[in-house]
Amino acid sequence: MIYFFNPDNDLALANFGANYTPPASALKMAEDLAMLPLWYAADGSKILSKKRPDDLQYYLWFKYTFPATFSFLKFDQLPYFPSEEVSPWGWNPALRNRLLAAGMNAKILPDAAYLELLRDYSNRKHAVTMLRDLLAGSDRFCGESHFFTTAEDVLDFLNARPGDKILKMPNSGSGKGLVWIQGAITDKQTDWVKRVLKTQGGIVAEPVWNKVQDFAMEFRMSNSAISFAGFSLFSSASSGAYSGNALMSNEAIETLLSGCVGKNVLGQLKNSLMDKLPAYFPGYTGYLGVDMMICHTAEGYSIHPCVEINMRMNMGMVSRIFFNRFVDKDSHGDFRIEYFKEEAGALLFVERQKKKKPLLVKDHRIVSGFMALHPVNSSTRYLAYAELKKR
């Protein structure tokens, strides 16, 4: 298996062009975090990387600390493995085109029909429909979401609802393509609405809820077969962009969430999704995350059961696998993604944190301390790291 981290996937899928060029920020993230798949890839896999000297040093440390068999692979080496299965962050036409140009066998890559299906499945309109479907199942659920195809309908919704609202592009990166409406909509925001309607054919509109906690349920699907892959307890910035995950056992997350809404409500929601997801997305294979929220309402705590549906690998799943494979069961902490504007900012941060919180590994499990999850040098701007401590 060949693993490849392509964080531009959502943008590339929305564009849907075979020759799509990602923005510089996405290319930089892909470069800095290229070795992130080490933490979730199957043993014996190959990782696509530029294979810089610091990559090799980091890999040797990883192999010594957590005995495993991985190897590096560059794009110009792909012709030597033309029929080996590829596992990217997500599939899109530009990646397929790039792999074909690199010499990969078309038979092992998703075809045009599957990519069209995936683009449709990734549209936020499905989260709107799923939410309405789920709301009928419990009075402990909350939420409201609409898919509009005209500017008049969007404006009518905004004018008819008190409080803050949020508008979403149907297809965009997770935490991106969002516009927050505080008070009356501005002329600039109205122009954005018209532009999105013209390019994507619709807009998702929702009221803003009194959020207490973000979380997700992660699943693995293979055609119509589905399995529960675990809970994800995550945090996001005020803009809605992802910032990090709690590193905790599934049981600990379930206990925490159950304190608000009850374990039976969580179980009911999980079972309902396992019934509905294969029917909503037949033919899909891969990881799938359903983002949710605990909200405070007039009736007390409720679950917003479907904020987003991520049809790809995601950071919640990375942190889940990371904890299960590499963290001591009696430890907990945080998995974070940060961006540093200043040159050498990430490197200085890592050096400082390593001194303050030295890493302790016992029996190939992380007990406590700080650890960068990929090589870091003076040019690194995007940093993925873990901080852990004993309970």
C-alpha positions in Angstrom: 0.0 0.0 0.0 1.2 3.5 -0.9 0.0 6.3 1.4 -0.1 9.9 0.3 -1.1 13.1 2.2 -2.9 15.5 -0.1 -4.7 18.1 2.1 -5.9 20.0 -0.9 -8.3 17.2 -1.7 -11.6 19.0 -0.8 -10.6 22.0 -2.9 -9.5 19.8 -5.8 -12.7 17.8 -5.7 -14.8 21.0 -5.7 -12.8 22.2 -8.7 -13.0 18.8 -10.4 -10.4 19.7 -13.0 -7.8 17.1 -14.0 -5.1 19.8 -14.1 -6.1 21.6 -10.9 -3.3 23.5 -9.2 -3.7 23.8 -5.4 -3.0 27.1 -3.6 0.4 27.7 -2.2 -0.8 27.1 1.4 -2.1 23.6 0.6 1.1 22.7 -1.2 3.1 23.9 1.8 1.0 21.8 4.2 1.4 18.8 1.9 5.2 19.3 2.0 5.5 19.9 5.7 3.2 17.0 6.8 4.1 14.5 4.1 5.2 11.9 6.7 2.0 12.1 8.7 0.7 8.8 7.3 3.5 7.0 9.3 1.1 7.3 12.2 -2.0 5.7 10.5 -0.7 3.6 7.6 -0.7 -0.1 7.7 2.6 -1.7 8.7 4.8 -2.5 5.7 3.5 0.4 3.7 5.3 3.0 1.5 5.0 6.7 2.2 5.2 9.2 -0.7 7.7 11.9 0.5 10.5 14.1 -0.9 12.9 12.1 1.2 14.9 15.0 2.6 17.8 14.2 5.1 15.6 15.2 8.0 12.9 12.8 6.7 15.4 10.0 7.0 16.6 11.0 10.4 13.0 11.2 11.6 12.1 7.8 10.0 15.1 6.1 11.7 14.0 7.5 15.1 10.4 6.3 14.4 11.6 2.8 13.5 13.7 2.5 16.6 11.1 3.9 19.0 8.0 2.2 17.5 9.3 -0.9 15.6 7.6 -0.9 12.2 8.5 -1.5 8.6 7.9 1.5 6.3 9.7 2.8 3.3 9.9 6.1 1.4 8.8 6.5 -2.2 9.1 9.5 -4.5 6.8 10.2 -7.5 9.6 9.4 -10.0 9.8 5.9 -8.4 6.1 5.1 -8.9 6.7 3.4 -12.3 8.4 0.6 -10.4 5.2 -0.1 -8.5 2.5 0.5 -11.2 -0.1 -1.8 -9.7 0.3 -1.2 -6.0 -2.8 0.1 -4.2 -2.7 3.8 -3.3 -4.3 5.3 -0.2 -4.4 9.1 -0.4 -6.1 11.5 2.0 -8.8 11.7 -0.6 -9.4 11.0 -4.3 -10.0 13.7 -7.0 -9.4 14.0 -10.7 -6.2 16.0 -10.4 -4.6 13.3 -8.2 -5.7 10.5 -10.5 -4.2 12.4 -13.5 -1.0 13.0 -11.6 -0.7 9.3 -10.7 -1.4 8.3 -14.3 1.3 10.7 -15.5 3.7 9.1 -13.0 3.2 5.7 -14.5 0.5 4.1 -12.3 -1.8 1.5 -13.8 -5.2 3.0 -14.5 -6.9 -0.2 -13.4 -6.0 0.3 -9.8 -7.1 3.9 -9.7 -10.8 5.1 -9.3 -12.4 5.7 -12.6 -14.3 8.9 -13.7 -17.7 7.5 -12.7 -16.5 6.9 -9.1 -15.0 10.4 -8.9 -18.2 11.9 -10.1 -20.0 9.9 -7.4 -17.5 11.0 -4.8 -17.9 14.6 -5.7 -21.7 14.3 -5.3 -21.4 12.5 -2.0 -19.1 15.3 -0.7 -21.7 17.9 -1.3 -23.1 19.4 1.9 -26.6 19.0 0.6 -26.4 15.4 1.9 -25.7 16.6 5.4 -28.9 18.7 5.2 -31.0 15.7 4.2 -29.3 13.4 6.8 -29.9 15.9 9.6 -33.7 16.1 8.8 -33.7 12.3 8.7 -32.0 11.9 12.1 -34.0 14.6 13.8 -37.1 12.5 13.5 -35.5 9.8 15.6 -35.1 11.5 19.0 -36.3 14.6 20.9 -32.7 14.8 22.3 -31.5 15.9 18.9 -31.4 19.5 17.6 -30.4 21.3 14.4 -31.7 23.1 11.4 -30.2 23.2 7.9 -31.4 24.2 4.5 -30.2 23.9 0.9 -31.2 26.9 -1.2 -30.8 27.4 -5.0 -31.7 31.0 -5.3 -30.5 34.2 -3.7 -34.1 35.2 -2.8 -34.5 32.1 -0.7 -31.2 32.6 1.1 -32.2 36.2 1.9 -35.7 35.2 3.0 -34.2 32.7 5.4 -31.7 35.2 6.9 -34.4 37.9 7.3 -36.9 35.4 8.9 -34.5 34.1 11.6 -33.2 36.1 14.7 -29.6 35.6 15.8 -26.5 34.8 13.9 -26.5 32.5 10.9 -23.9 30.6 8.8 -23.8 30.1 5.1 -21.8 27.3 3.5 -20.5 26.4 0.0 -21.9 23.0 -1.0 -18.4 21.8 -1.9 -15.3 23.2 -0.1 -12.6 22.2 2.4 -13.6 21.2 5.9 -13.9 24.4 7.9 -13.7 26.4 4.7 -16.2 28.0 2.4 -18.1 29.4 5.4 -19.5 32.9 5.8 -20.8 34.0 9.2 -23.8 36.4 9.2 -23.9 38.6 12.3 -26.9 40.9 12.0 -27.8 42.0 8.5 -26.0 40.5 5.5 -23.5 42.9 3.9 -23.2 43.7 0.2 -19.9 41.8 0.1 -21.6 38.7 1.6 -24.5 39.1 -0.9 -22.1 39.1 -3.8 -20.5 35.9 -2.3 -23.9 34.3 -2.2 -24.6 35.1 -5.9 -21.1 33.9 -6.9 -21.5 30.5 -5.1 -24.9 30.0 -6.5 -23.6 30.6 -10.0 -20.6 28.2 -9.6 -22.0 25.5 -7.4 -25.7 25.7 -7.8 -26.7 26.1 -4.2 -25.9 27.3 -0.7 -26.4 25.7 2.7 -27.9 28.0 5.4 -28.2 27.3 9.1 -28.8 29.2 12.4 -25.8 29.3 14.8 -26.3 27.1 17.8 -25.0 27.5 21.4 -22.2 24.9 21.0 -20.7 23.2 24.0 -18.4 20.6 22.4 -17.5 19.4 18.9 -17.2 15.7 18.3 -17.6 13.2 15.6 -18.4 9.5 14.9 -16.0 7.8 12.6 -16.9 4.9 10.3 -15.3 2.7 7.8 -17.3 1.7 4.7 -16.7 -0.8 1.9 -19.5 -0.7 -0.5 -22.5 -1.5 1.7 -20.6 -2.9 4.6 -20.0 -0.5 7.5 -18.2 -0.6 10.8 -17.8 1.9 13.7 -14.2 3.2 13.8 -14.4 5.3 16.9 -15.2 8.7 18.5 -13.4 12.0 17.7 -13.4 14.8 20.2 -12.1 17.9 18.4 -11.8 21.6 18.6 -12.1 24.3 16.0 -11.3 28.0 15.7 -13.9 30.8 15.7 -13.8 30.6 11.9 -14.8 27.0 11.9 -11.4 25.7 10.8 -10.1 22.5 12.5 -7.4 23.1 15.2 -7.0 19.8 17.1 -8.2 16.6 18.7 -8.3 15.2 22.2 -6.1 12.1 22.6 -8.4 9.9 24.7 -9.7 6.4 24.6 -13.1 5.7 23.0 -14.5 4.8 26.4 -13.3 8.1 27.9 -14.8 10.2 25.2 -18.1 8.3 25.4 -18.2 8.8 29.1 -17.6 12.5 28.8 -20.3 12.9 26.1 -22.7 10.7 28.0 -22.5 13.1 31.0 -24.4 15.6 28.8 -26.8 13.5 26.8 -26.8 9.9 28.1 -25.1 6.8 26.8 -28.3 5.4 25.3 -28.8 8.5 23.1 -25.2 8.2 21.7 -25.8 4.5 21.1 -29.1 5.2 19.3 -27.4 7.8 17.1 -24.5 5.5 16.2 -26.9 2.6 15.3 -29.1 5.0 13.2 -26.1 6.2 11.3 -24.9 2.7 10.6 -28.3 2.0 9.1 -28.5 5.2 7.1 -25.0 5.8 5.8 -24.8 2.8 3.5 -28.2 3.8 2.0 -27.1 7.4 1.5 -23.7 6.5 0.0 -23.9 3.2 -1.8 -20.7 2.1 -3.4 -18.4 4.3 -1.2 -15.2 2.7 0.2 -13.1 4.4 2.8 -13.3 6.3 6.0 -16.2 8.6 6.7 -16.6 11.0 9.6 -19.9 12.6 10.7 -19.2 15.9 12.7 -21.6 16.7 15.5 -22.0 19.1 18.4 -23.3 19.0 22.0 -25.5 22.1 22.2 -27.1 23.9 25.1 -30.8 24.5 24.3 -33.8 25.7 26.3 -34.5 22.0 27.1 -31.0 21.3 28.3 -28.2 19.6 26.5 -28.9 18.2 23.0 -26.9 16.6 20.2 -26.7 18.3 16.8 -26.3 14.9 15.0 -25.0 16.0 11.6 -23.1 19.2 11.0 -20.8 17.9 8.3 -20.0 14.6 6.6 -16.4 14.1 5.5 -16.0 11.5 2.8 -12.3 10.9 3.2 -9.6 10.3 5.7 -9.6 13.0 8.4 -7.6 14.3 11.4 -10.1 12.8 13.8 -9.4 9.4 12.4 -5.7 10.1 12.4 -5.8 10.9 16.1 -8.0 7.9 16.9 -5.6 5.5 15.2 -2.6 7.3 16.8 -4.0 6.9 20.3 -5.0 3.3 19.8 -1.6 2.3 18.3 1.0 4.4 20.1 -0.3 5.9 23.4 -0.3 4.3 26.8 -3.9 3.4 27.8 -3.5 5.4 31.0 -2.4 8.6 29.3 -4.3 11.4 27.6 -3.5 14.7 25.8 -3.9 16.6 22.6 -3.2 16.3 18.9 -2.7 19.7 17.3 -2.2 21.3 13.9 -0.7 24.8 13.9 0.6 27.3 11.4 3.6 29.5 12.0 4.0 32.7 10.0 7.6 33.4 11.1 10.5 31.6 9.5 11.9 29.0 12.0 8.9 29.6 14.2 7.8 26.0 14.2 11.4 24.8 14.8 11.9 27.1 17.8 8.5 26.0 19.2 9.4 22.3 18.9 12.8 22.8 20.5 11.3 24.8 23.4 8.5 22.2 24.0 10.9 19.3 23.9 12.9 20.8 26.7 9.8 21.7 28.8 8.0 18.4 28.2 10.5 15.6 27.4 9.1 12.6 25.7 8.7 9.4 27.8 8.1 6.1 25.8 7.7 2.8 27.6 7.2 -0.5 25.8 6.8 1.4 22.5 3.9 3.4 23.9 4.0 7.1 24.6 3.4 7.9 28.3 4.0 11.6 28.4 5.7 14.6 26.8 5.8 16.5 23.6 6.5 15.1 20.1 6.4 16.5 16.6 4.7 14.0 14.3 6.9 14.7 11.3 10.4 16.2 10.5 10.7 19.9 11.4 13.3 22.4 10.0 13.7 26.2 9.6 11.3 26.2 6.6 8.5 24.3 8.3 5.3 26.4 8.7 2.7 23.7 9.3 3.2 21.6 12.4 1.4 18.5 13.7 2.3 17.5 17.2 1.1 15.6 20.2 1.3 16.4 23.9 0.5 13.7 26.5 0.5 13.2 30.2 -0.3 10.4 32.6 -3.8 10.4 34.2 
